[in-house]
């Protein structure tokens, strides 16, 4: 059986944690930043843990992580 391919777009966006969960960066930080408050932009800097519902889809895209 051939090797499964890793989704390269997902590999750049998600990292696996030691507990087996996946973390990712938050959205809404690319453009139109003038109307967003400093506090909101500061909180968007932090990484986020992928929801339990979405974890199987991420795991499917990253079979060897």
DRENMIKE-691451 format. One line per field, with one value per atom (N, C-alpha, C): residue number from 1; residue in three letters; atom name; x, z, y. Coordinates in steps of 0.05 Angstrom, whole numbers, plus 32768, in hexadecimal, padded with zeros to 4 digits. Example, Ala and Ser with C-alpha at 12.3 -4.5 7.8 and 13.67 -1.06 7.14 Angstrom:
num = [1,1,1,2,2,2] $
residu = [ala,ala,ala,ser,ser,ser] $
atome = [N,CA,C,N,CA,C] $
east = [8108,80F6,8108,8101,8111,8102] $
up = [809C,809C,809C,808E,808F,809D] $
north = [7F8E,7FA6,7FBE,7FD3,7FEB,8001] $
***
This chain:
num = [1,1,1,2,2,2,3,3,3,4,4,4,5,5,5,6,6,6,7,7,7,8,8,8,9,9,9,10,10,10,11,11,11,12,12,12,13,13,13,14,14,14,15,15,15,16,16,16,17,17,17,18,18,18,19,19,19,20,20,20,21,21,21,22,22,22,23,23,23,24,24,24,25,25,25,26,26,26,27,27,27,28,28,28,29,29,29,30,30,30,31,31,31,32,32,32,33,33,33,34,34,34,35,35,35,36,36,36,37,37,37,38,38,38,39,39,39,40,40,40,41,41,41,42,42,42,43,43,43,44,44,44,45,45,45,46,46,46,47,47,47,48,48,48,49,49,49,50,50,50,51,51,51,52,52,52,53,53,53,54,54,54,55,55,55,56,56,56,57,57,57,58,58,58,59,59,59,60,60,60,61,61,61,62,62,62,63,63,63,64,64,64,65,65,65] $
residu = [unk,unk,unk,unk,unk,unk,unk,unk,unk,unk,unk,unk,unk,unk,unk,unk,unk,unk,unk,unk,unk,unk,unk,unk,unk,unk,unk,unk,unk,unk,unk,unk,unk,unk,unk,unk,unk,unk,unk,unk,unk,unk,unk,unk,unk,unk,unk,unk,unk,unk,unk,unk,unk,unk,unk,unk,unk,unk,unk,unk,unk,unk,unk,unk,unk,unk,unk,unk,unk,unk,unk,unk,unk,unk,unk,unk,unk,unk,unk,unk,unk,unk,unk,unk,unk,unk,unk,unk,unk,unk,unk,unk,unk,unk,unk,unk,unk,unk,unk,unk,unk,unk,unk,unk,unk,unk,unk,unk,unk,unk,unk,unk,unk,unk,unk,unk,unk,unk,unk,unk,unk,unk,unk,unk,unk,unk,unk,unk,unk,unk,unk,unk,unk,unk,unk,unk,unk,unk,unk,unk,unk,unk,unk,unk,unk,unk,unk,unk,unk,unk,unk,unk,unk,unk,unk,unk,unk,unk,unk,unk,unk,unk,unk,unk,unk,unk,unk,unk,unk,unk,unk,unk,unk,unk,unk,unk,unk,unk,unk,unk,unk,unk,unk,unk,unk,unk,unk,unk,unk,unk,unk,unk,unk,unk,unk] $
atome = [N,CA,C,N,CA,C,N,CA,C,N,CA,C,N,CA,C,N,CA,C,N,CA,C,N,CA,C,N,CA,C,N,CA,C,N,CA,C,N,CA,C,N,CA,C,N,CA,C,N,CA,C,N,CA,C,N,CA,C,N,CA,C,N,CA,C,N,CA,C,N,CA,C,N,CA,C,N,CA,C,N,CA,C,N,CA,C,N,CA,C,N,CA,C,N,CA,C,N,CA,C,N,CA,C,N,CA,C,N,CA,C,N,CA,C,N,CA,C,N,CA,C,N,CA,C,N,CA,C,N,CA,C,N,CA,C,N,CA,C,N,CA,C,N,CA,C,N,CA,C,N,CA,C,N,CA,C,N,CA,C,N,CA,C,N,CA,C,N,CA,C,N,CA,C,N,CA,C,N,CA,C,N,CA,C,N,CA,C,N,CA,C,N,CA,C,N,CA,C,N,CA,C,N,CA,C,N,CA,C,N,CA,C,N,CA,C,N,CA,C,N,CA,C,N,CA,C] $
east = [8011,8000,8012,800C,801D,8019,802D,802C,8015,800A,7FF6,8004,7FF7,8003,7FF9,800B,8005,7FFB,7FE5,7FDC,7FEF,7FFE,8014,8009,7FF1,7FE6,7FDF,7FD5,7FCE,7FE8,7FFD,8016,8022,801D,8028,8016,7FFE,7FEB,7FE7,7FEC,7FE6,7FFF,8002,8018,800B,8016,800B,8018,8008,8013,801A,8027,8030,8019,8001,7FEA,7FDA,7FE2,7FD4,7FC0,7FBD,7FAB,7FBA,7FAC,7FB9,7FB5,7FCA,7FC7,7FCB,7FBF,7FC1,7FC0,7FC7,7FC5,7FA9,7FA2,7F87,7F84,7F6C,7F66,7F60,7F5B,7F53,7F6B,7F83,7F9B,7FA9,7F9E,7FAC,7FA9,7F91,7F8C,7F74,7F6E,7F59,7F5D,7F75,7F7C,7F76,7F70,7F6D,7F54,7F3F,7F26,7F25,7F39,7F3A,7F4A,7F40,7F4D,7F68,7F79,7F93,7F91,7F7E,7F79,7F71,7F60,7F57,7F6E,7F7E,7F95,7FAA,7FAD,7FC0,7FB8,7F9E,7F93,7F94,7F93,7F94,7FB0,7FC4,7FDF,7FE3,7FD5,7FD8,7FCE,7FDB,7FD1,7FB9,7FAB,7F91,7F92,7F84,7F81,7F69,7F6D,7F57,7F42,7F28,7F12,7F12,7F07,7F06,7EF6,7EE2,7ED2,7EE2,7EF5,7F05,7F1F,7F26,7F3F,7F41,7F2C,7F2E,7F34,7F29,7F2F,7F4C,7F57,7F73,7F85,7F7E,7F8E,7F8E,7F78,7F77,7F8A,7F8C,7F9E,7FBB,7FC1,7FDD,7FE1,7FE2,7FE2,7FFB,8012,802B,8034,8023,802C,8026] $
up = [8000,8000,8000,7FEF,7FEE,8007,800A,8020,801C,8032,802F,802C,801E,801A,8030,803A,804D,803D,8047,803B,8043,802F,8036,8040,8037,8042,805F,8067,8083,8094,8088,8097,809F,808F,8095,80AA,80AD,80BF,80DA,80DD,80F5,8100,811B,8128,813E,8141,8155,8170,8185,81A0,81AD,81C4,81D2,81DB,81E0,81E9,81D2,81B9,81A2,8195,81A0,8194,817F,8170,815B,8161,815D,8161,8146,8144,812B,8132,811E,8122,811E,8129,8126,810D,8104,80EC,80F2,80DE,80E0,80E7,80E0,80E6,80CD,80B5,809C,8093,8093,8088,8095,808F,809B,80BA,80C2,80DE,80EC,80DD,80E9,80FA,80F2,8101,8118,811A,8130,8148,8160,8177,817C,818B,8191,81A2,81B4,81C5,81B4,81A1,8190,8180,8174,8164,8176,818E,81A0,81A7,81AC,81B3,819B,8183,816B,8165,8172,816F,8179,818E,819C,818A,818D,817E,818B,817D,8186,8182,8193,8191,8180,816D,815B,816B,8165,8174,8170,8184,8184,816C,8163,814C,8133,8130,8118,8118,812E,8130,811D,811A,8107,80EA,80E2,80C7,80C4,80D9,80D8,80D8,80E8,80EA,80CF,80C1,80A6,8092,8095,8083,808A,80A3,80AD,80B7,80A6,80AF,80BF,80BB,80C8,80DE,80E6,80FB,8117] $
north = [7FE8,8000,8019,802D,8044,8056,8067,807A,808E,8098,80AD,80C7,80D9,80F4,8107,8117,812C,8144,8150,8169,817F,818A,819C,81B7,81BF,81D8,81D5,81BD,81B8,81B5,81AA,81A7,81C1,81D6,81F1,81FF,81F6,8205,81F8,81DE,81D0,81C3,81C3,81B4,81A3,818B,8179,817F,8180,8184,816A,816B,8153,8142,814E,813F,8133,8139,812D,8140,8158,816C,817B,818C,819C,81B9,81C9,81E6,81F3,820B,821A,8238,8248,8265,826F,8286,8290,82A1,82A3,82B3,82D0,82E0,82FC,830E,8306,8317,8320,831C,8322,833E,8348,8363,8370,8389,8398,8399,83A0,83A0,83BA,83CF,83E9,83EB,83DD,83DE,83CA,83B9,83A6,83B3,83AE,83BA,83AC,83BB,83B0,8397,8396,837F,8367,836B,8355,834A,835B,8352,8344,834D,8341,8324,8321,8306,82F4,82FE,82EE,82E3,82EE,82E5,82C8,82C2,82A8,8291,827A,8263,8258,8247,823D,821E,8210,81F3,81ED,81DA,81D2,81C4,81CA,81BE,81A0,8192,8175,816A,817A,8171,8172,8185,8187,8177,816C,815D,8145,8135,811F,8128,813F,8148,8151,815E,8166,814D,813A,8121,8112,8114,8107,8115,812F,813E,813B,8134,8130,8114,8100,80E5,80DD,80EA,80E2,80F5,8107,811A,810F] $
***
